[in-house]
Amino acid sequence: MLRSLVGSEMCIRDRYEGPLDDAAANAIRDCNKEGPLMLYVSKMIPTPDNARFIAFGRVFAGTIRTGMKARIMGPNYIPGEKKDLHVKNIQRTLIMMGARTEAVDDIPCGNTVGIVGIDSYIVKTGTITDLEDAHNIKVMKYSVSPVVQVSVAPKNPSDLPKLVEGLKRLSKSDPIVKCFCSESGEHIVAGAGELHLEICLKDLAEDFMKGIPIIQGNPVVSFRETVTAESDRMCLSKSPNKHNRLYMKAQPLGSEFCDEVDEGTISATGEVKTRGRHIADTYEWDINHARKIWCFGPDTTGANVMVDVTTAVQYLQEIKDHVVSAFQWASKEGPLCEEPMRGNRFDLYDVTLHADAIHRGGGQIMPTARRCMMACMLTGEPTLLEPVFLVNITAPENALGGIYSTMTRLRGHVIAEDNRPGTPIYNLQAYLPVLESFGFVSKLREATSGQAFPQCVFDHWDEMSGDALDSDDKLGSLVTS
């Protein structure tokens, strides 16, 4: 009994974003079917004709009924606000049994459920509840990241609307894939690797676009921009009207901090004092600074932070939203090659603002703050982070020489080598930069006469060697290209 109570307490702590003693948390802890509804949608499953999607999830508390009115909360929902919130009726509830579905009137907590009619309100995941002050159930984190991108375009330009609709459906059906439009107007599909992208593009062409021919570009690897040292000077930026000034510095956060943000241990939705105490104790931040993190970015969830380290500054709260918006903009497109930032802490030291509110609006503050952040990056020894695969290779002993030579040629290195007891088979683990992974499988099989079987999984971001600001350096030439 004690073990089940401890297990339920850990379950609620890991899954619920709100207070652990509110009505929703208590209902989840007790698995109470009479309590308020708390349901997490984890996946959108396409119907056989690929026209609509069934929202698949688990009921953690309460009972979901056909026809009931519910609050559909997306991952960016903030309690008390209307952003990313829809109040709609549940059209149908289904029990999903493999390929078959069975319509039922209601499904109590503890069961999985398929929901029809809410696919236009949920992109990938979400929380469904009937309690007005309920918080979100935490979004699932994946161990892989969409680091390989490819551009797609219809062969016939008149099929562009069908491509856009197909990309929306592909994005819904796969929890990892990202589909977006670049600044140049290209439609980009980002996946976890070469094979994952191949499968996604096959689904896009055959299932979601009904065989309409598409043109694919060459795969491109996405990087991250970071600083390796604190800015060597205080960066100042003046607003266009010359009446406002911002003073900032940037410094690196460290890989451990970034990993905790990725895992959700440190998050924007966490309780401020608890999060501040954890950061101060673990990473030796000043407790006042740790409690004055304005936001995370990009997309309010990334591994970059904006910190207010000012003291006794007038009108600061009035410009906070503008600085946060500038930070989201800057962290999405860094100064080196317009790639997202990672592992950067921006400290706002001081501001000089005009006394009249009309002279310190968003049009004055946002571009100023963004320029200041870019300057902080460029004065903090900036560099690029490249994605790295963890490769598991199974091969016989006589193929090891070919494996080592292939990995060395592709900037990879073997980190572990184990022999299966009683067999001539070896299991190797190696790190391989994603940039060098295109065609890796065929090169490895060629070097080992088809005896090696590799599996690639995204593992971490690694700092690239070289000077990003020197165009004669290899890294610098990569930035300028």
Disulfide bonds with the S-S distance in Angstrom:
none
